[in-house]
Amino acid sequence: MMYDYVTLNDETLITHSHLLGAGGDKSVKVHFEHPADFGFDSVTYMLPSYEQIEKIGNYSNEEIARFERLLRSAAHSFFRCAEEGGHGIA
């Protein structure tokens, strides 16, 4: 299950998973998506590794860089929200 985190001005919806793993190996899946001509463009990352695990559609290098900056600046917030059961900021 994914929980809403925030919707950006460009209609990009950011969602996150509950806290995954156990012990010191906890992680959170973070998903970005926005409407496209025939469905949605989306990209998914795992924290704390910041590994991109899935990309569907057409995102520019600038959009990907923006998402990755957001991930790095808000990683603590994604973990906190995941621990609390999905309380986003939107």
C-alpha positions in Angstrom: 0.0 0.0 0.0 1.2 3.5 -0.8 0.2 6.6 1.1 -0.2 10.1 -0.4 2.6 12.5 0.6 2.0 15.6 -1.5 0.8 16.8 -4.9 3.1 19.4 -6.6 2.0 22.4 -8.6 2.6 20.5 -11.9 0.2 17.7 -10.8 3.0 15.3 -9.8 1.7 13.1 -7.0 4.3 11.8 -4.5 3.4 8.7 -2.5 5.4 6.5 -0.1 5.2 3.1 1.3 5.0 2.0 5.0 8.3 1.3 6.7 9.8 -1.8 5.0 12.3 -4.2 6.5 13.3 -4.8 10.1 16.1 -3.8 12.5 18.7 -1.5 10.9 17.7 -2.4 7.4 14.6 -0.2 7.2 13.6 1.3 3.9 10.8 3.3 2.2 9.6 3.2 -1.4 8.9 6.7 -2.8 6.8 7.0 -6.0 6.4 10.0 -8.3 3.7 10.1 -11.0 1.9 12.7 -13.2 -0.7 12.5 -15.9 0.5 11.9 -19.4 -1.2 11.7 -22.8 -2.0 8.0 -22.5 -1.9 7.3 -18.7 0.8 8.3 -16.3 4.6 8.8 -16.3 6.1 7.4 -13.1 9.4 6.9 -11.3 10.0 4.9 -8.1 12.9 5.1 -5.7 14.0 3.2 -2.6 15.3 5.1 0.4 17.9 5.2 2.0 19.8 4.0 -1.1 18.2 6.6 -3.4 18.2 3.8 -6.0 15.8 4.3 -8.9 13.9 1.0 -9.2 11.4 1.7 -11.9 10.8 4.4 -14.5 7.8 4.4 -16.9 7.2 7.2 -19.4 9.1 10.3 -20.4 10.8 12.3 -17.7 13.4 14.8 -18.6 16.8 14.8 -17.0 15.8 18.0 -15.2 12.7 16.4 -13.8 14.6 13.4 -12.5 17.2 15.7 -11.0 14.5 17.7 -9.2 12.9 14.5 -7.8 16.3 13.3 -6.6 17.0 16.6 -4.9 13.6 16.4 -3.2 14.3 12.9 -2.0 17.6 13.9 -0.5 16.1 17.0 1.2 13.0 15.2 2.6 14.3 11.6 3.2 13.8 12.1 7.0 10.2 13.2 6.4 9.5 10.1 4.2 10.8 7.9 7.0 8.9 9.7 9.7 5.6 9.5 7.7 6.2 5.8 6.9 6.8 5.1 10.6 3.6 7.0 11.5 1.5 5.0 9.0 1.3 7.3 6.1 0.5 10.8 7.3 1.6 13.0 4.4 1.9 16.7 4.2 -0.8 17.4 1.6 
